[in-house]
Amino acid sequence: MPELIELDTELENSIRAVQAAEGNLSYYILPDDTDLDAIPQDRKNPLNEAKVELGKFLFFETGFAMNAALSEGTGTYSCATCHIPSAGFKPGSFQGVADGGEDYGINGEDRRRQGNYTEALLDVQSARPLTLVNVAYVTNTMWNGSFGSQGANIGTESVWNHDDGTDLNDLGFEAIETQNFEGLEVHRILINETLINAYGYKTLFDEAFPDLTDDLKYSNYGGSLAISAYIRTILSTEAPFQKWLKGDKSAMSAEEKRGALLFFGKGNCSACHFEENLGSQEFHALGVKDMYQRPSFDASPSDKRNLGRGGFTLIDEDNYKFKVPGLYNVSDTPFYFHGSSKTSLEEVIDYKAEATLENSKVPETRMSEKFLPLDLTEEEKAQLVAFLAKSLRDPDLNRYMPSEVLSGQCFPNNDRESRSDLGCN
């Protein structure tokens, strides 16, 4: 018992040292998902209960998947196809497949291409989708930080263009709102008044947006704002580290606490992962492989997403730099980095400890100054894994799922194979 008390005290001091400006542990405490006033939100899209409830339905609703490339894809996918709660709001497989995919498995891991879809017709991304957990704390979304009119994108207005949807930053919204305006179009979702009425969502739209004109309200515009509001409430408040921060010192084991000490100390993890979501608004080149360098759908060496931040800013020195992701529920799926090049936390920690790039196209001169070798023992690596895998894992993200969607369709997928896997009639 004295050893545990000493560990707690040492960890508290380590966290305070990282957050010297705050000087307390509360910086890392996330608000309750029902405390809407405390959740970071876009001033142009304030949270209200009706908007969040509507967004939850729309996020999982397969009935709006009406712009599929082929008829057999119509009504078979949703936002949650690639952002599955039990997978940490990420794809259950190494690459997300929305329209043109079929099958589910247990955790979305069996998603594959439908037979009549060519790779060119698939709605796939050549960079692994980031988690939506705690995205309320992300100022500029995507691996390259391209969405959002504020934060890192102040001064990048000259490269907001129509090729990647970043011209939508001109609307003045923050990160997730802007991303979802583009996202519903890219992911072939159609929300209109006819479908809203057919499925019974009209009352919720009216309650969520009392001030929007009908043409904006009953459309992808209103739908995007509702989905964004819902996403902002997805918070990992049940993770053991959150409970420990709030005073329950028994929420983490001694091994996890030692791992946390390494995270905020010798392991130097908090040099990059230092904001509330244990990510940051920084971009770093770590020299990892791209999606096309493993068997994958429609990924190409010429895809500008392989350039990370530089693919957006068009600044040469930004090439190969990628956003520092948040780490909560990082262990829910065995795929890491933008190209899913690592398949375990042990591999990730080994890679960062060795600090040797694996992608030969990335120049050594571009590597992050924070990407430095770490002298960690095998025991210390195991302790760090324990903290990441256990302490930062909220065990019940399924609480953010609705019990049904108003169309009555199967969700998050509605293709024949998924309906069988999900137990839908």
C-alpha positions in Angstrom: 0.0 0.0 0.0 2.7 2.6 0.8 4.3 1.8 -2.6 1.0 2.5 -4.4 0.6 5.8 -2.5 4.1 6.7 -3.5 3.4 5.8 -7.2 0.3 8.0 -7.1 2.2 11.0 -5.7 5.0 10.5 -8.2 2.5 10.3 -11.1 0.7 13.4 -9.9 3.9 15.3 -9.8 4.9 14.1 -13.3 1.6 15.2 -14.8 1.9 18.6 -13.1 5.4 19.0 -14.5 4.1 18.4 -18.0 1.2 20.8 -17.5 3.2 23.5 -15.8 0.9 26.2 -16.9 -2.1 24.5 -15.3 -0.3 23.1 -12.3 -3.1 20.6 -11.5 -4.6 17.3 -12.8 -7.9 18.8 -13.9 -6.5 19.8 -17.3 -6.8 16.1 -18.4 -10.2 15.5 -16.9 -12.8 15.2 -19.6 -16.4 16.6 -19.1 -19.4 14.3 -18.9 -21.0 13.7 -22.2 -24.3 15.2 -20.9 -22.6 18.4 -19.6 -23.1 20.1 -23.0 -21.9 23.5 -21.8 -18.5 22.1 -20.7 -17.8 20.3 -24.0 -15.7 22.3 -26.6 -18.0 23.3 -29.4 -18.2 25.5 -32.5 -19.8 28.8 -31.8 -21.7 28.5 -35.1 -23.0 25.0 -34.1 -23.9 25.2 -30.4 -24.8 21.9 -28.7 -28.4 21.1 -27.6 -29.9 17.8 -26.6 -32.1 17.5 -29.7 -29.2 18.1 -32.0 -27.1 15.5 -30.3 -29.9 13.0 -30.3 -30.6 13.6 -34.0 -26.9 13.3 -34.8 -26.7 10.0 -33.0 -29.4 8.6 -35.2 -28.0 10.0 -38.4 -24.5 8.7 -37.7 -25.8 5.1 -37.6 -28.7 5.5 -40.1 -28.2 3.4 -43.3 -31.4 4.8 -44.8 -29.6 7.9 -46.0 -26.9 5.9 -48.0 -28.7 6.8 -51.2 -25.8 8.0 -53.5 -24.1 4.6 -53.8 -22.0 4.0 -56.9 -24.0 0.9 -57.7 -27.6 -0.1 -56.8 -26.6 -3.0 -54.6 -24.8 -0.5 -52.3 -27.8 1.7 -51.8 -28.9 1.8 -48.2 -26.1 -0.5 -46.9 -23.7 1.8 -45.1 -23.5 4.6 -42.6 -20.9 6.9 -40.9 -20.5 4.1 -38.3 -19.4 1.6 -41.0 -15.9 3.1 -40.7 -16.2 4.6 -37.2 -17.4 1.6 -35.1 -17.9 2.2 -31.3 -16.5 -1.1 -30.3 -13.5 -0.5 -32.5 -12.7 2.8 -30.7 -14.8 4.7 -33.4 -12.3 3.5 -36.1 -12.7 0.8 -38.8 -12.5 -2.7 -37.4 -10.1 -3.6 -40.3 -6.9 -1.9 -41.4 -8.7 0.2 -44.1 -12.2 1.6 -44.0 -14.6 0.5 -46.7 -18.1 2.2 -46.9 -20.0 2.1 -50.1 -19.0 -1.0 -52.0 -18.2 -3.0 -48.9 -20.0 -5.9 -47.4 -19.8 -8.1 -44.3 -19.1 -7.2 -40.7 -17.8 -10.0 -38.5 -17.8 -9.2 -34.7 -16.1 -5.9 -34.7 -16.1 -4.8 -38.3 -13.0 -6.8 -39.0 -14.5 -8.8 -41.9 -15.4 -5.9 -44.1 -14.6 -6.7 -47.8 -15.3 -5.6 -51.3 -18.7 -6.4 -52.8 -18.4 -8.5 -55.9 -19.7 -6.0 -58.5 -17.6 -3.1 -57.3 -14.3 -2.4 -58.9 -11.6 -0.8 -56.7 -12.2 2.5 -58.5 -15.9 2.5 -57.4 -15.2 1.7 -53.8 -15.5 4.4 -51.1 -12.2 3.8 -49.4 -9.6 6.0 -47.9 -5.9 5.6 -48.6 -5.1 6.8 -45.0 -6.6 5.0 -42.0 -9.5 7.0 -40.5 -8.7 8.6 -37.2 -10.7 7.9 -34.1 -13.6 10.2 -33.3 -13.2 9.7 -29.5 -12.6 13.1 -27.9 -12.5 14.8 -31.3 -14.1 17.8 -29.6 -10.6 18.7 -28.6 -9.2 18.5 -32.1 -8.9 21.9 -33.8 -7.9 20.7 -37.2 -9.1 17.3 -38.3 -7.6 14.7 -40.7 -4.1 13.4 -40.7 -3.0 16.6 -42.5 -5.1 18.9 -40.4 -6.8 20.3 -43.5 -10.3 20.9 -42.1 -11.1 23.8 -39.8 -10.8 27.6 -40.3 -8.9 28.2 -37.1 -5.8 26.8 -35.3 -3.1 25.6 -37.5 -5.0 26.6 -40.6 -4.8 30.3 -40.0 -2.6 31.6 -42.8 -3.3 28.7 -45.1 -6.3 30.3 -46.9 -4.5 30.4 -50.2 -4.6 26.6 -50.5 -8.2 26.1 -49.6 -9.5 24.7 -52.8 -12.2 22.5 -54.5 -10.0 19.5 -55.0 -10.2 18.3 -51.5 -13.2 20.1 -50.0 -11.1 22.5 -48.0 -12.8 25.5 -49.6 -15.5 24.7 -47.1 -13.2 26.2 -44.5 -14.5 29.5 -45.9 -17.8 28.9 -44.1 -15.9 29.7 -40.9 -16.7 26.5 -39.0 -14.2 24.6 -36.9 -12.8 21.2 -37.6 -15.3 18.4 -37.3 -18.2 20.5 -38.7 -16.2 21.4 -41.8 -15.0 17.8 -42.3 -18.5 16.5 -42.1 -19.9 19.0 -44.8 -17.4 17.4 -47.1 -17.7 13.9 -45.6 -21.4 13.3 -46.3 -20.8 14.2 -49.9 -17.6 12.1 -50.3 -19.2 9.1 -48.5 -22.3 9.3 -50.7 -24.9 10.2 -48.1 -28.1 12.0 -49.1 -30.3 13.7 -46.5 -33.3 15.5 -47.9 -36.8 16.4 -46.8 -38.5 13.4 -48.6 -36.3 10.9 -46.7 -36.5 12.8 -43.4 -40.3 12.7 -43.6 -40.3 9.0 -44.7 -38.2 7.9 -41.8 -39.8 10.1 -39.2 -37.0 12.5 -38.4 -38.7 15.8 -39.1 -39.6 16.6 -35.5 -36.1 16.1 -34.4 -34.7 18.3 -37.2 -37.2 21.0 -36.1 -36.2 20.7 -32.5 -32.5 20.7 -33.3 -32.5 23.6 -35.6 -35.3 26.1 -34.7 -33.4 28.9 -36.5 -32.3 27.3 -39.8 -34.3 27.8 -43.0 -35.9 24.7 -44.3 -33.6 24.4 -47.3 -30.6 24.2 -45.0 -32.3 22.3 -42.2 -33.6 19.4 -44.2 -30.4 18.7 -46.1 -26.9 17.4 -45.8 -26.1 20.8 -44.2 -28.3 20.3 -41.2 -27.5 16.6 -41.1 -23.7 17.5 -41.0 -24.2 19.9 -38.1 -26.2 17.3 -36.1 -23.7 14.6 -36.7 -20.9 17.0 -35.6 -22.7 17.9 -32.4 -23.2 14.2 -31.6 -19.5 13.4 -32.3 -18.4 16.2 -29.9 -20.1 14.3 -27.1 -18.2 11.0 -27.7 -15.8 11.2 -24.7 -13.8 8.5 -23.0 -14.9 9.4 -19.5 -15.1 5.8 -18.3 -11.4 5.1 -18.9 -9.4 4.1 -15.8 -7.1 7.0 -16.2 -10.0 9.4 -16.1 -11.3 7.7 -12.9 -7.8 8.0 -11.4 -7.6 11.7 -12.3 -10.9 12.2 -10.5 -9.6 10.6 -7.3 -10.2 6.9 -7.6 -6.6 5.8 -7.1 -7.6 2.1 -7.3 -8.8 2.5 -10.9 -5.3 1.8 -12.3 -2.9 -1.1 -11.3 0.6 -0.6 -10.2 1.9 -1.7 -13.6 -0.4 0.8 -15.4 0.8 3.6 -13.0 4.4 2.8 -13.8 3.5 2.9 -17.5 1.9 6.3 -17.0 5.1 7.5 -15.3 7.0 6.5 -18.3 4.4 8.2 -20.6 4.8 11.5 -18.8 8.5 11.0 -18.1 11.3 8.8 -19.4 9.3 7.6 -22.4 8.8 11.2 -23.6 5.4 10.3 -25.0 3.9 13.5 -23.6 6.3 15.6 -25.6 3.8 15.1 -28.5 0.7 13.7 -26.8 0.2 16.5 -24.3 -3.3 18.0 -24.9 -6.6 16.9 -23.2 -7.2 14.0 -25.6 -3.6 12.9 -25.2 -2.9 14.0 -28.8 -2.0 17.5 -30.0 -2.3 19.9 -32.9 1.3 19.3 -33.9 2.5 17.5 -37.0 5.5 15.2 -37.1 7.4 13.1 -39.6 8.0 9.6 -38.2 8.9 7.9 -41.5 6.2 5.2 -41.3 4.9 3.4 -44.4 1.9 4.5 -46.4 -1.3 2.5 -47.1 -0.3 1.6 -50.6 2.8 -0.1 -49.3 0.6 -2.9 -47.9 -2.1 -4.9 -49.8 -5.1 -2.4 -49.8 -7.9 -1.1 -52.0 -7.2 1.8 -54.4 -4.2 3.2 -52.6 -1.6 4.8 -54.7 2.0 6.1 -54.3 0.9 9.3 -56.0 -1.9 10.1 -53.5 -1.1 13.5 -51.9 -2.4 12.1 -48.6 1.0 10.3 -48.4 2.6 13.7 -48.0 0.7 14.4 -44.8 0.5 18.1 -43.9 2.6 19.1 -47.0 -0.1 17.6 -49.3 -2.4 20.2 -47.9 -0.2 23.3 -47.4 2.0 22.6 -50.5 5.0 23.7 -48.3 7.9 21.4 -49.0 9.1 21.3 -45.4 5.6 20.0 -44.3 5.9 16.9 -46.4 5.6 13.6 -44.5 4.4 15.3 -41.3 1.2 13.8 -39.8 -1.1 14.9 -37.0 -0.4 13.6 -33.5 -3.6 11.5 -32.8 -5.4 11.2 -29.5 -4.6 7.9 -27.6 -7.8 7.0 -25.8 -9.1 3.5 -26.9 -6.0 3.1 -29.1 -6.0 -0.6 -28.3 -9.4 -1.3 -29.6 -8.1 -2.2 -33.0 -4.6 -3.6 -34.0 -3.7 -1.0 -36.6 -1.6 2.1 -36.1 -0.3 5.1 -38.0 -1.8 6.6 -41.2 -0.9 3.6 -43.3 -1.8 0.9 -40.7 1.8 -0.2 -40.9 2.0 -1.5 -37.3 -0.4 -4.1 -35.9 0.3 -4.0 -32.2 1.2 -1.4 -29.5 4.4 -3.4 -28.8 5.4 -2.8 -32.5 4.6 0.9 -32.1 6.7 1.3 -29.0 9.6 -0.6 -30.5 9.5 1.6 -33.5 9.5 4.8 -31.5 12.2 3.5 -29.2 14.5 2.6 -32.1 13.7 5.9 -33.9 14.7 4.6 -37.3 12.4 5.3 -40.2 10.9 2.5 -42.2 9.8 4.4 -45.4 12.7 4.9 -47.7 11.0 7.7 -49.6 11.0 9.9 -46.5 14.3 11.8 -46.2 16.2 11.5 -42.9 16.4 15.3 -42.9 12.5 15.5 -42.6 12.3 13.4 -39.5 10.8 15.0 -36.4 13.3 16.5 -33.9 11.2 14.7 -31.3 11.7 11.3 -32.8 14.6 10.2 -30.7 15.8 6.8 -29.5 14.5 5.7 -26.1 16.4 3.5 -23.7 13.5 1.4 -22.5 13.8 -2.0 -21.0 11.4 -4.8 -22.0 9.7 -4.4 -18.6 9.3 -0.7 -19.1 7.8 -1.3 -22.6 5.3 -3.7 -21.1 4.3 -1.1 -18.5 3.8 1.5 -21.2 1.6 -0.9 -23.1 -0.4 -1.6 -20.0 -1.1 2.2 -19.6 -2.0 2.7 -23.2 -4.1 -0.5 -23.6 -5.8 -0.5 -20.2 -5.7 2.8 -18.5 -6.7 4.8 -21.6 -9.4 2.4 -22.7 -13.0 3.4 -22.1 -14.7 -0.1 -21.9 -18.2 1.0 -22.9 -18.2 3.2 -26.0 -21.3 1.2 -27.1 -23.3 3.6 -24.8 -23.0 6.1 -27.7 -25.0 3.8 -30.0 -28.8 4.2 -30.4 -30.9 1.1 -29.8 -32.4 1.5 -33.2 -32.6 3.9 -36.2 -35.9 5.3 -37.3 -35.8 3.7 -40.7 -35.9 0.3 -39.0 -33.0 -0.8 -41.1 -30.0 -2.7 -39.8 -27.0 -0.6 -38.7 -24.2 0.2 -38.9 -24.3 -1.8 -42.1 -27.3 -3.1 -44.0 -25.9 -5.4 -46.6 -27.0 -9.1 -46.5 -23.8 -10.4 -45.0 -23.7 -7.7 -42.3 -27.4 -8.3 -41.4 -26.6 -11.9 -40.8 -23.5 -11.1 -38.6 -25.4 -8.4 -36.7 -28.5 -10.5 -36.1 -30.9 -8.3 -38.0 -34.1 -9.8 -39.3 
